[in-house]
Amino acid sequence: MNQTTIHELLLGVQQGDCSIEQALHKLRHLPGESIKDACIDHHRSLRTGIPEVIYGASKTSEQIINIATSILEQDALFLATRVDSEKADRITEKLQQLVYHSQARMLSCNPLQPAKTKTRGTIAILCAGTSDIPVAEEAKITATSLGNPVVTHYDAGVAGLHRLFDKEEILHSSSVIIVVAGMEGALPSVVGGLCSCPIIAVPTSVGYGTSFGGIAALLGMLNSCAPGLAVVNIDNGFGAACHASAINRKNTQQSLQESDITV
């Protein structure tokens, strides 16, 4: 639940489209709901603009089902990251409304709509090679679920730099760019020399022995000569998308104040 949904809920009560009992049901578990093995932070989006997202790698399918059920009862956005296909099959068998994104290894439901999230523009997601696509897809599913318009351009690494120049229109029309790369991690620096918008670099664990599981790409991005380059952790497409979404999101308080609707 975020400021926009609370605004709409209160407006519905005022206009008679929603009863007080229905509104109380939606607000019942603010600020949190304790269930077996978890305490669901239903109002996190009110504080941070990003709802609680489930890290699925170390959780059982039963734990994810219980958490998802609580979130879905609020008709809220549900996202779970790092969920393997076998675990996803068990979860979606119980909760058929969930969508599994196999490349991103994510489960999602109730994505936010761009028209309601009031974004500044489009988030572009670039990745250097085909092997980097799973991390780029994690960023894409996260960003779109948070209500951002997203465009992607994959396999645009520096070994074939002409592929990047073919997409200059995307680069110059985007409000934020996420650049995903492994190996030596050079692509974000190149993009940083071409664009004026904020750029978020994501090192991946793709590469040969001396890439050290993504450390070489991480260090390369941290030492970039392109000023202002933000860098997240290795393979952290989710974190990059959350940061990009925060940049791309218009001020909700200002948007509500500028609204013609008075509650």
ABEGO torsion letter per residue (X at the ends): XBAAAAAAAAAAAAAGABBAAAAAAAAAAOABBBBBGBBBBAAAAAAAGBBBBBBAAABBAAAAAAAAAAAAAAGBBBBBBGBBAAAAAAAAAABAABBBBAAAGBBBBGBBBAAAAGBAEBBBBBBABAAAAAAAAAAAAAAAAAGBBBBBBBGABAABAAAAAAAAAAAAABABBBBBBBEAGAAAAAAAAABABBBBBBBBABEBAAAGGGAAAAAAAAABABBGBBBBBBGBAAAAAAAAAAAABBBAAAAAAABABBX
